[in-house]
Each structure stands twice: as structure tokens, then as C-alpha cells.
Amino acid sequence: MYGPFLYLQIAQDLEAVILSGRMVPGTRLPPVRTLARTYQVHVDTLQHALRMLRQAGLLQMHGRRTFVTGDIGHLRRRRAEKADTLVSALLCALLRLGCTPSDAIRTILELQEGG
């Protein structure tokens, strides 16, 4: 990973892993140093990303260990909020291109069907 805001990229990546269910509630994250090596960043950068996720309520600390929150309701709400944001951004972009909402829905359904 590289760029000016690595901690944001890491936070977004981990958030996607958590919200997609690939990391289930209660899962213990690997140690910070291990994650830092995985992302090839300094430990401070990784800790910044984890701090953001804790502030967002996606991670919890128990002693020195970090876990995915067990609050399934919070995770569902957060995933719904992210989906709303993404769909809104997509719809705005399509409208700027001159597509109607019906065009957008049709395109999404066609893509989902593989066509």
C-alpha cells in the first residue's frame, strides 16, 4: 500500500472485511505488529487505522487485544449506511451522465444477471 493517507486505506479495507462478514463479530484481530507487516506499514499507521475503526464502533478493545464488535445491530446499521452512501453516489454520477433512475436500475439488474 502506498499513498498519502495509508491509514484511511487500511481502515476502509478492514471496514469492508468486517461489514461483509468475512470477519465475524467477536473475531480477535491479529497483533498490531502482524497487521502492520501484512499491510507493509509502520505500526503507528496501523494503530491510527484501528483507532478510527474503534471510534466508529466496529472494533473493541479487551485489555491489549482488539476484537470485531459483537454488536450485530451496529454492524447492520453501518453496512446499510455505507450501502446508501455508495448507491447515492452512483445514482448522482449516472444522473450527471444523463441516465434516468430507471436506466440505472436496469443497468444494475443486467450486471447482476451477468449481461
N, CA, C and O atoms as CSV, one atom per row, in Angstrom:
chain,resi,resn,atom,element,x,y,z
A,1,MET,N,N,0.842,-1.179,0.000
A,1,MET,CA,C,0.000,0.000,0.000
A,1,MET,C,C,0.885,1.240,0.000
A,1,MET,O,O,1.962,1.268,0.596
A,2,TYR,N,N,0.397,2.250,-0.683
A,2,TYR,CA,C,1.138,3.494,-0.675
A,2,TYR,C,C,0.177,4.631,-0.966
A,2,TYR,O,O,-0.913,4.421,-1.497
A,3,GLY,N,N,0.588,5.817,-0.617
A,3,GLY,CA,C,-0.251,6.996,-0.787
A,3,GLY,C,C,-0.163,7.860,0.444
A,3,GLY,O,O,0.430,7.472,1.450
A,4,PRO,N,N,-0.754,9.029,0.362
A,4,PRO,CA,C,-0.620,9.977,1.464
A,4,PRO,C,C,-1.406,9.607,2.718
A,4,PRO,O,O,-1.026,10.011,3.817
A,5,PHE,N,N,-2.484,8.856,2.579
A,5,PHE,CA,C,-3.318,8.543,3.735
A,5,PHE,C,C,-3.502,7.031,3.860
A,5,PHE,O,O,-4.605,6.506,3.710
A,6,LEU,N,N,-2.406,6.359,4.134
A,6,LEU,CA,C,-2.440,4.903,4.226
A,6,LEU,C,C,-3.404,4.423,5.294
A,6,LEU,O,O,-4.085,3.414,5.109
A,7,TYR,N,N,-3.468,5.136,6.408
A,7,TYR,CA,C,-4.345,4.706,7.493
A,7,TYR,C,C,-5.798,4.676,7.038
A,7,TYR,O,O,-6.561,3.816,7.480
A,8,LEU,N,N,-6.201,5.606,6.156
A,8,LEU,CA,C,-7.569,5.608,5.628
A,8,LEU,C,C,-7.807,4.388,4.742
A,8,LEU,O,O,-8.859,3.754,4.819
A,9,GLN,N,N,-6.830,4.066,3.905
A,9,GLN,CA,C,-6.958,2.895,3.036
A,9,GLN,C,C,-7.078,1.619,3.866
A,9,GLN,O,O,-7.885,0.742,3.560
A,10,ILE,N,N,-6.274,1.526,4.911
A,10,ILE,CA,C,-6.311,0.346,5.775
A,10,ILE,C,C,-7.641,0.278,6.505
A,10,ILE,O,O,-8.259,-0.784,6.571
A,11,ALA,N,N,-8.088,1.402,7.053
A,11,ALA,CA,C,-9.365,1.438,7.764
A,11,ALA,C,C,-10.505,1.035,6.831
A,11,ALA,O,O,-11.387,0.273,7.227
A,12,GLN,N,N,-10.495,1.537,5.607
A,12,GLN,CA,C,-11.551,1.196,4.644
A,12,GLN,C,C,-11.493,-0.288,4.282
A,12,GLN,O,O,-12.530,-0.937,4.144
A,13,ASP,N,N,-10.304,-0.813,4.133
A,13,ASP,CA,C,-10.155,-2.229,3.809
A,13,ASP,C,C,-10.681,-3.101,4.944
A,13,ASP,O,O,-11.458,-4.027,4.711
A,14,LEU,N,N,-10.262,-2.808,6.158
A,14,LEU,CA,C,-10.725,-3.592,7.307
A,14,LEU,C,C,-12.223,-3.423,7.522
A,14,LEU,O,O,-12.910,-4.379,7.884
A,15,GLU,N,N,-12.732,-2.220,7.302
A,15,GLU,CA,C,-14.169,-1.986,7.443
A,15,GLU,C,C,-14.939,-2.865,6.453
A,15,GLU,O,O,-15.956,-3.458,6.815
A,16,ALA,N,N,-14.467,-2.952,5.222
A,16,ALA,CA,C,-15.133,-3.790,4.216
A,16,ALA,C,C,-15.094,-5.264,4.628
A,16,ALA,O,O,-16.074,-5.988,4.455
A,17,VAL,N,N,-13.961,-5.700,5.171
A,17,VAL,CA,C,-13.840,-7.092,5.620
A,17,VAL,C,C,-14.830,-7.365,6.750
A,17,VAL,O,O,-15.470,-8.417,6.779
A,18,ILE,N,N,-14.954,-6.424,7.675
A,18,ILE,CA,C,-15.866,-6.590,8.811
A,18,ILE,C,C,-17.320,-6.541,8.354
A,18,ILE,O,O,-18.109,-7.421,8.699
A,19,LEU,N,N,-17.676,-5.520,7.582
A,19,LEU,CA,C,-19.073,-5.346,7.182
A,19,LEU,C,C,-19.546,-6.430,6.221
A,19,LEU,O,O,-20.739,-6.725,6.162
A,20,SER,N,N,-18.628,-7.022,5.472
A,20,SER,CA,C,-19.007,-8.093,4.543
A,20,SER,C,C,-19.238,-9.415,5.264
A,20,SER,O,O,-19.787,-10.357,4.693
A,21,GLY,N,N,-18.813,-9.475,6.529
A,21,GLY,CA,C,-18.964,-10.707,7.289
A,21,GLY,C,C,-17.785,-11.650,7.159
A,21,GLY,O,O,-17.799,-12.738,7.734
A,22,ARG,N,N,-16.755,-11.249,6.406
A,22,ARG,CA,C,-15.572,-12.104,6.292
A,22,ARG,C,C,-14.822,-12.172,7.617
A,22,ARG,O,O,-14.045,-13.096,7.853
A,23,MET,N,N,-15.061,-11.188,8.479
A,23,MET,CA,C,-14.526,-11.192,9.835
A,23,MET,C,C,-15.749,-11.036,10.741
A,23,MET,O,O,-16.309,-9.945,10.846
A,24,VAL,N,N,-16.154,-12.098,11.379
A,24,VAL,CA,C,-17.411,-12.124,12.117
A,24,VAL,C,C,-17.297,-11.420,13.475
A,24,VAL,O,O,-16.201,-11.270,14.015
A,25,PRO,N,N,-18.447,-10.987,14.020
A,25,PRO,CA,C,-18.430,-10.351,15.336
A,25,PRO,C,C,-17.728,-11.221,16.367
A,25,PRO,O,O,-17.931,-12.434,16.425
A,26,GLY,N,N,-16.902,-10.578,17.173
A,26,GLY,CA,C,-16.159,-11.283,18.208
A,26,GLY,C,C,-14.807,-11.801,17.762
A,26,GLY,O,O,-14.031,-12.289,18.584
A,27,THR,N,N,-14.510,-11.704,16.468
A,27,THR,CA,C,-13.223,-12.174,15.964
A,27,THR,C,C,-12.095,-11.332,16.538
A,27,THR,O,O,-12.158,-10.103,16.547
A,28,ARG,N,N,-11.066,-12.011,17.016
A,28,ARG,CA,C,-9.880,-11.314,17.512
A,28,ARG,C,C,-8.974,-10.973,16.334
A,28,ARG,O,O,-8.650,-11.838,15.521
A,29,LEU,N,N,-8.572,-9.720,16.246
A,29,LEU,CA,C,-7.653,-9.305,15.191
A,29,LEU,C,C,-6.244,-9.786,15.534
A,29,LEU,O,O,-5.904,-9.951,16.705
A,30,PRO,N,N,-5.436,-10.008,14.513
A,30,PRO,CA,C,-4.031,-10.350,14.775
A,30,PRO,C,C,-3.352,-9.195,15.519
A,30,PRO,O,O,-3.863,-8.076,15.520
A,31,PRO,N,N,-2.215,-9.459,16.144
A,31,PRO,CA,C,-1.487,-8.388,16.827
A,31,PRO,C,C,-1.159,-7.243,15.857
A,31,PRO,O,O,-1.027,-7.449,14.651
A,32,VAL,N,N,-1.033,-6.041,16.414
A,32,VAL,CA,C,-0.782,-4.847,15.613
A,32,VAL,C,C,0.459,-5.012,14.746
A,32,VAL,O,O,0.441,-4.652,13.569
A,33,ARG,N,N,1.516,-5.541,15.301
A,33,ARG,CA,C,2.748,-5.705,14.519
A,33,ARG,C,C,2.540,-6.649,13.334
A,33,ARG,O,O,3.084,-6.428,12.251
A,34,THR,N,N,1.755,-7.693,13.548
A,34,THR,CA,C,1.464,-8.630,12.455
A,34,THR,C,C,0.662,-7.941,11.357
A,34,THR,O,O,0.973,-8.084,10.174
A,35,LEU,N,N,-0.369,-7.197,11.744
A,35,LEU,CA,C,-1.168,-6.457,10.751
A,35,LEU,C,C,-0.321,-5.417,10.029
A,35,LEU,O,O,-0.461,-5.224,8.821
A,36,ALA,N,N,0.550,-4.752,10.766
A,36,ALA,CA,C,1.421,-3.743,10.143
A,36,ALA,C,C,2.315,-4.392,9.088
A,36,ALA,O,O,2.524,-3.830,8.013
A,37,ARG,N,N,2.837,-5.568,9.396
A,37,ARG,CA,C,3.652,-6.290,8.402
A,37,ARG,C,C,2.796,-6.697,7.199
A,37,ARG,O,O,3.239,-6.593,6.055
A,38,THR,N,N,1.582,-7.157,7.460
A,38,THR,CA,C,0.678,-7.564,6.384
A,38,THR,C,C,0.415,-6.407,5.426
A,38,THR,O,O,0.434,-6.580,4.208
A,39,TYR,N,N,0.170,-5.224,5.993
A,39,TYR,CA,C,-0.117,-4.032,5.178
A,39,TYR,C,C,1.159,-3.291,4.757
A,39,TYR,O,O,1.107,-2.318,4.005
A,40,GLN,N,N,2.286,-3.762,5.250
A,40,GLN,CA,C,3.585,-3.156,4.927
A,40,GLN,C,C,3.624,-1.670,5.289
A,40,GLN,O,O,4.014,-0.820,4.488
A,41,VAL,N,N,3.202,-1.389,6.528
A,41,VAL,CA,C,3.201,-0.016,7.029
A,41,VAL,C,C,3.814,0.017,8.428
A,41,VAL,O,O,4.015,-1.021,9.058
A,42,HIS,N,N,4.104,1.216,8.894
A,42,HIS,CA,C,4.611,1.406,10.250
A,42,HIS,C,C,3.492,1.095,11.241
A,42,HIS,O,O,2.314,1.293,10.942
A,43,VAL,N,N,3.860,0.618,12.397
A,43,VAL,CA,C,2.891,0.271,13.441
A,43,VAL,C,C,1.991,1.469,13.778
A,43,VAL,O,O,0.793,1.290,13.999
A,44,ASP,N,N,2.546,2.673,13.819
A,44,ASP,CA,C,1.747,3.860,14.129
A,44,ASP,C,C,0.634,4.078,13.102
A,44,ASP,O,O,-0.473,4.488,13.451
A,45,THR,N,N,0.938,3.801,11.842
A,45,THR,CA,C,-0.058,3.956,10.784
A,45,THR,C,C,-1.197,2.964,10.993
A,45,THR,O,O,-2.371,3.313,10.864
A,46,LEU,N,N,-0.839,1.737,11.314
A,46,LEU,CA,C,-1.850,0.707,11.554
A,46,LEU,C,C,-2.691,1.055,12.771
A,46,LEU,O,O,-3.910,0.888,12.753
A,47,GLN,N,N,-2.049,1.536,13.827
A,47,GLN,CA,C,-2.787,1.903,15.036
A,47,GLN,C,C,-3.763,3.048,14.769
A,47,GLN,O,O,-4.851,3.085,15.343
A,48,HIS,N,N,-3.375,3.980,13.899
A,48,HIS,CA,C,-4.273,5.079,13.535
A,48,HIS,C,C,-5.532,4.518,12.866
A,48,HIS,O,O,-6.643,4.946,13.180
A,49,ALA,N,N,-5.364,3.575,11.958
A,49,ALA,CA,C,-6.499,2.952,11.276
A,49,ALA,C,C,-7.401,2.227,12.277
A,49,ALA,O,O,-8.625,2.340,12.212
A,50,LEU,N,N,-6.795,1.489,13.194
A,50,LEU,CA,C,-7.579,0.765,14.194
A,50,LEU,C,C,-8.319,1.717,15.119
A,50,LEU,O,O,-9.453,1.448,15.515
A,51,ARG,N,N,-7.686,2.824,15.462
A,51,ARG,CA,C,-8.334,3.835,16.306
A,51,ARG,C,C,-9.591,4.378,15.619
A,51,ARG,O,O,-10.623,4.567,16.263
A,52,MET,N,N,-9.497,4.629,14.303
A,52,MET,CA,C,-10.658,5.101,13.552
A,52,MET,C,C,-11.798,4.084,13.603
A,52,MET,O,O,-12.962,4.453,13.760
A,53,LEU,N,N,-11.459,2.820,13.471
A,53,LEU,CA,C,-12.482,1.771,13.488
A,53,LEU,C,C,-13.078,1.588,14.883
A,53,LEU,O,O,-14.259,1.268,15.016
A,54,ARG,N,N,-12.273,1.789,15.912
A,54,ARG,CA,C,-12.813,1.751,17.277
A,54,ARG,C,C,-13.772,2.916,17.483
A,54,ARG,O,O,-14.848,2.737,18.053
A,55,GLN,N,N,-13.394,4.106,17.025
A,55,GLN,CA,C,-14.252,5.280,17.163
A,55,GLN,C,C,-15.566,5.109,16.403
A,55,GLN,O,O,-16.599,5.649,16.800
A,56,ALA,N,N,-15.515,4.351,15.304
A,56,ALA,CA,C,-16.722,4.091,14.520
A,56,ALA,C,C,-17.556,2.957,15.122
A,56,ALA,O,O,-18.638,2.643,14.625
A,57,GLY,N,N,-17.048,2.349,16.190
A,57,GLY,CA,C,-17.783,1.286,16.862
A,57,GLY,C,C,-17.652,-0.079,16.209
A,57,GLY,O,O,-18.410,-0.993,16.534
A,58,LEU,N,N,-16.697,-0.233,15.289
A,58,LEU,CA,C,-16.529,-1.523,14.619
A,58,LEU,C,C,-15.585,-2.454,15.359
A,58,LEU,O,O,-15.663,-3.673,15.208
A,59,LEU,N,N,-14.697,-1.887,16.154
A,59,LEU,CA,C,-13.744,-2.674,16.934
A,59,LEU,C,C,-13.870,-2.322,18.403
A,59,LEU,O,O,-14.286,-1.222,18.765
A,60,GLN,N,N,-13.503,-3.278,19.239
A,60,GLN,CA,C,-13.495,-3.075,20.681
A,60,GLN,C,C,-12.194,-3.620,21.243
A,60,GLN,O,O,-11.633,-4.592,20.738
A,61,MET,N,N,-11.735,-2.975,22.290
A,61,MET,CA,C,-10.527,-3.435,22.982
A,61,MET,C,C,-10.944,-4.211,24.224
A,61,MET,O,O,-11.868,-3.821,24.938
A,62,HIS,N,N,-10.259,-5.298,24.463
A,62,HIS,CA,C,-10.386,-6.068,25.706
A,62,HIS,C,C,-8.961,-6.284,26.173
A,62,HIS,O,O,-8.250,-7.153,25.668
A,63,GLY,N,N,-8.550,-5.474,27.154
A,63,GLY,CA,C,-7.145,-5.483,27.556
A,63,GLY,C,C,-6.326,-4.901,26.414
A,63,GLY,O,O,-6.601,-3.797,25.943
A,64,ARG,N,N,-5.331,-5.638,25.978
A,64,ARG,CA,C,-4.494,-5.175,24.858
A,64,ARG,C,C,-4.907,-5.818,23.538
A,64,ARG,O,O,-4.248,-5.630,22.516
A,65,ARG,N,N,-5.986,-6.567,23.567
A,65,ARG,CA,C,-6.431,-7.279,22.374
A,65,ARG,C,C,-7.583,-6.529,21.704
A,65,ARG,O,O,-8.394,-5.882,22.365
A,66,THR,N,N,-7.631,-6.633,20.380
A,66,THR,CA,C,-8.656,-5.946,19.600
A,66,THR,C,C,-9.572,-6.972,18.955
A,66,THR,O,O,-9.114,-7.955,18.373
A,67,PHE,N,N,-10.884,-6.727,19.069
A,67,PHE,CA,C,-11.899,-7.639,18.547
A,67,PHE,C,C,-12.899,-6.876,17.696
A,67,PHE,O,O,-13.131,-5.684,17.899
A,68,VAL,N,N,-13.490,-7.590,16.734
A,68,VAL,CA,C,-14.618,-7.031,15.997
A,68,VAL,C,C,-15.769,-6.926,16.994
A,68,VAL,O,O,-16.003,-7.847,17.777
A,69,THR,N,N,-16.476,-5.818,16.965
A,69,THR,CA,C,-17.576,-5.619,17.893
A,69,THR,C,C,-18.577,-6.766,17.812
A,69,THR,O,O,-18.795,-7.350,16.751
A,70,GLY,N,N,-19.168,-7.066,18.934
A,70,GLY,CA,C,-20.209,-8.083,18.978
A,70,GLY,C,C,-21.594,-7.503,18.763
A,70,GLY,O,O,-22.585,-8.233,18.780
A,71,ASP,N,N,-21.670,-6.186,18.558
A,71,ASP,CA,C,-22.946,-5.505,18.371
A,71,ASP,C,C,-23.406,-5.675,16.916
A,71,ASP,O,O,-23.111,-4.850,16.051
A,72,ILE,N,N,-24.128,-6.757,16.678
A,72,ILE,CA,C,-24.564,-7.081,15.323
A,72,ILE,C,C,-25.488,-5.997,14.764
A,72,ILE,O,O,-25.434,-5.690,13.573
A,73,GLY,N,N,-26.328,-5.422,15.613
A,73,GLY,CA,C,-27.215,-4.345,15.162
A,73,GLY,C,C,-26.427,-3.160,14.633
A,73,GLY,O,O,-26.783,-2.571,13.612
A,74,HIS,N,N,-25.346,-2.812,15.336
A,74,HIS,CA,C,-24.497,-1.700,14.884
A,74,HIS,C,C,-23.859,-2.026,13.537
A,74,HIS,O,O,-23.806,-1.174,12.650
A,75,LEU,N,N,-23.378,-3.256,13.383
A,75,LEU,CA,C,-22.748,-3.658,12.128
A,75,LEU,C,C,-23.749,-3.598,10.973
A,75,LEU,O,O,-23.408,-3.152,9.878
A,76,ARG,N,N,-24.975,-4.043,11.215
A,76,ARG,CA,C,-26.011,-3.988,10.169
A,76,ARG,C,C,-26.337,-2.550,9.787
A,76,ARG,O,O,-26.463,-2.217,8.609
A,77,ARG,N,N,-26.472,-1.706,10.806
A,77,ARG,CA,C,-26.762,-0.280,10.519
A,77,ARG,C,C,-25.622,0.361,9.747
A,77,ARG,O,O,-25.849,1.113,8.799
A,78,ARG,N,N,-24.405,0.063,10.151
A,78,ARG,CA,C,-23.242,0.642,9.480
A,78,ARG,C,C,-23.159,0.173,8.028
A,78,ARG,O,O,-22.859,0.965,7.134
A,79,ARG,N,N,-23.425,-1.115,7.794
A,79,ARG,CA,C,-23.408,-1.642,6.429
A,79,ARG,C,C,-24.500,-0.974,5.589
A,79,ARG,O,O,-24.263,-0.632,4.430
A,80,ALA,N,N,-25.686,-0.787,6.160
A,80,ALA,CA,C,-26.783,-0.127,5.443
A,80,ALA,C,C,-26.419,1.320,5.121
A,80,ALA,O,O,-26.715,1.805,4.029
A,81,GLU,N,N,-25.778,2.013,6.066
A,81,GLU,CA,C,-25.352,3.399,5.825
A,81,GLU,C,C,-24.334,3.463,4.695
A,81,GLU,O,O,-24.420,4.330,3.826
A,82,LYS,N,N,-23.364,2.540,4.707
A,82,LYS,CA,C,-22.352,2.504,3.639
A,82,LYS,C,C,-23.003,2.212,2.290
A,82,LYS,O,O,-22.657,2.832,1.284
A,83,ALA,N,N,-23.945,1.272,2.266
A,83,ALA,CA,C,-24.635,0.936,1.020
A,83,ALA,C,C,-25.416,2.145,0.505
A,83,ALA,O,O,-25.388,2.436,-0.690
A,84,ASP,N,N,-26.106,2.843,1.393
A,84,ASP,CA,C,-26.854,4.048,0.997
A,84,ASP,C,C,-25.924,5.088,0.390
A,84,ASP,O,O,-26.238,5.695,-0.633
A,85,THR,N,N,-24.784,5.284,1.025
A,85,THR,CA,C,-23.815,6.272,0.531
A,85,THR,C,C,-23.313,5.898,-0.860
A,85,THR,O,O,-23.245,6.747,-1.749
A,86,LEU,N,N,-22.961,4.628,-1.044
A,86,LEU,CA,C,-22.449,4.170,-2.339
A,86,LEU,C,C,-23.508,4.260,-3.434
A,86,LEU,O,O,-23.220,4.705,-4.545
A,87,VAL,N,N,-24.726,3.840,-3.123
A,87,VAL,CA,C,-25.796,3.883,-4.118
A,87,VAL,C,C,-26.132,5.329,-4.475
A,87,VAL,O,O,-26.370,5.643,-5.641
A,88,SER,N,N,-26.152,6.199,-3.482
A,88,SER,CA,C,-26.417,7.614,-3.749
A,88,SER,C,C,-25.356,8.220,-4.654
A,88,SER,O,O,-25.676,8.964,-5.582
A,89,ALA,N,N,-24.095,7.903,-4.385
A,89,ALA,CA,C,-23.007,8.425,-5.209
A,89,ALA,C,C,-23.108,7.893,-6.639
A,89,ALA,O,O,-22.906,8.638,-7.598
A,90,LEU,N,N,-23.417,6.621,-6.776
A,90,LEU,CA,C,-23.578,6.025,-8.101
A,90,LEU,C,C,-24.731,6.676,-8.853
A,90,LEU,O,O,-24.603,7.027,-10.025
A,91,LEU,N,N,-25.848,6.831,-8.171
A,91,LEU,CA,C,-27.011,7.439,-8.818
A,91,LEU,C,C,-26.718,8.865,-9.249
A,91,LEU,O,O,-27.096,9.263,-10.352
A,92,CYS,N,N,-26.061,9.635,-8.412
A,92,CYS,CA,C,-25.694,11.014,-8.780
A,92,CYS,C,C,-24.800,11.038,-10.011
A,92,CYS,O,O,-24.988,11.861,-10.906
A,93,ALA,N,N,-23.822,10.127,-10.053
A,93,ALA,CA,C,-22.915,10.067,-11.208
A,93,ALA,C,C,-23.679,9.697,-12.473
A,93,ALA,O,O,-23.440,10.276,-13.533
A,94,LEU,N,N,-24.592,8.742,-12.374
A,94,LEU,CA,C,-25.376,8.338,-13.542
A,94,LEU,C,C,-26.305,9.450,-14.009
A,94,LEU,O,O,-26.479,9.655,-15.210
A,95,LEU,N,N,-26.900,10.166,-13.065
A,95,LEU,CA,C,-27.775,11.282,-13.432
A,95,LEU,C,C,-26.986,12.372,-14.147
A,95,LEU,O,O,-27.489,12.987,-15.088
A,96,ARG,N,N,-25.753,12.616,-13.709
A,96,ARG,CA,C,-24.904,13.607,-14.388
A,96,ARG,C,C,-24.592,13.185,-15.821
A,96,ARG,O,O,-24.361,14.027,-16.688
A,97,LEU,N,N,-24.586,11.878,-16.060
A,97,LEU,CA,C,-24.347,11.363,-17.410
A,97,LEU,C,C,-25.613,11.381,-18.270
A,97,LEU,O,O,-25.570,11.065,-19.459
A,98,GLY,N,N,-26.718,11.746,-17.667
A,98,GLY,CA,C,-27.975,11.811,-18.412
A,98,GLY,C,C,-28.829,10.568,-18.296
A,98,GLY,O,O,-29.848,10.455,-18.978
A,99,CYS,N,N,-28.440,9.642,-17.458
A,99,CYS,CA,C,-29.241,8.435,-17.247
A,99,CYS,C,C,-30.412,8.752,-16.320
A,99,CYS,O,O,-30.310,9.616,-15.449
A,100,THR,N,N,-31.493,8.065,-16.511
A,100,THR,CA,C,-32.630,8.203,-15.606
A,100,THR,C,C,-32.469,7.173,-14.483
A,100,THR,O,O,-31.690,6.229,-14.617
A,101,PRO,N,N,-33.194,7.347,-13.386
A,101,PRO,CA,C,-33.146,6.318,-12.343
A,101,PRO,C,C,-33.543,4.935,-12.883
A,101,PRO,O,O,-32.985,3.921,-12.464
A,102,SER,N,N,-34.496,4.899,-13.802
A,102,SER,CA,C,-34.887,3.613,-14.406
A,102,SER,C,C,-33.734,2.995,-15.178
A,102,SER,O,O,-33.517,1.784,-15.119
A,103,ASP,N,N,-32.982,3.841,-15.916
A,103,ASP,CA,C,-31.795,3.341,-16.628
A,103,ASP,C,C,-30.807,2.734,-15.643
A,103,ASP,O,O,-30.244,1.667,-15.887
A,104,ALA,N,N,-30.606,3.423,-14.533
A,104,ALA,CA,C,-29.652,2.958,-13.527
A,104,ALA,C,C,-30.069,1.610,-12.961
A,104,ALA,O,O,-29.243,0.706,-12.836
A,105,ILE,N,N,-31.331,1.471,-12.622
A,105,ILE,CA,C,-31.827,0.206,-12.063
A,105,ILE,C,C,-31.703,-0.907,-13.088
A,105,ILE,O,O,-31.275,-2.012,-12.756
A,106,ARG,N,N,-32.073,-0.627,-14.331
A,106,ARG,CA,C,-31.978,-1.627,-15.387
A,106,ARG,C,C,-30.528,-2.085,-15.565
A,106,ARG,O,O,-30.265,-3.279,-15.709
A,107,THR,N,N,-29.597,-1.142,-15.556
A,107,THR,CA,C,-28.179,-1.467,-15.712
A,107,THR,C,C,-27.694,-2.349,-14.571
A,107,THR,O,O,-26.994,-3.337,-14.791
A,108,ILE,N,N,-28.070,-1.984,-13.359
A,108,ILE,CA,C,-27.661,-2.782,-12.189
A,108,ILE,C,C,-28.218,-4.199,-12.288
A,108,ILE,O,O,-27.496,-5.165,-12.038
A,109,LEU,N,N,-29.477,-4.331,-12.645
A,109,LEU,CA,C,-30.079,-5.659,-12.760
A,109,LEU,C,C,-29.407,-6.476,-13.870
A,109,LEU,O,O,-29.183,-7.677,-13.716
A,110,GLU,N,N,-29.088,-5.816,-14.986
A,110,GLU,CA,C,-28.404,-6.523,-16.071
A,110,GLU,C,C,-27.024,-6.997,-15.631
A,110,GLU,O,O,-26.614,-8.114,-15.947
A,111,LEU,N,N,-26.315,-6.148,-14.904
A,111,LEU,CA,C,-24.984,-6.532,-14.419
A,111,LEU,C,C,-25.084,-7.697,-13.435
A,111,LEU,O,O,-24.255,-8.607,-13.443
A,112,GLN,N,N,-26.098,-7.653,-12.603
A,112,GLN,CA,C,-26.285,-8.718,-11.622
A,112,GLN,C,C,-26.564,-10.040,-12.320
A,112,GLN,O,O,-26.142,-11.095,-11.847
A,113,GLU,N,N,-27.266,-9.989,-13.434
A,113,GLU,CA,C,-27.603,-11.209,-14.186
A,113,GLU,C,C,-26.452,-11.658,-15.072
A,113,GLU,O,O,-26.528,-12.709,-15.708
A,114,GLY,N,N,-25.378,-10.859,-15.117
A,114,GLY,CA,C,-24.211,-11.238,-15.893
A,114,GLY,C,C,-24.260,-10.780,-17.330
A,114,GLY,O,O,-23.479,-11.253,-18.156
A,115,GLY,N,N,-25.150,-9.879,-17.643
A,115,GLY,CA,C,-25.280,-9.452,-19.028
A,115,GLY,C,C,-24.891,-8.073,-19.201
A,115,GLY,O,O,-24.941,-7.552,-20.315
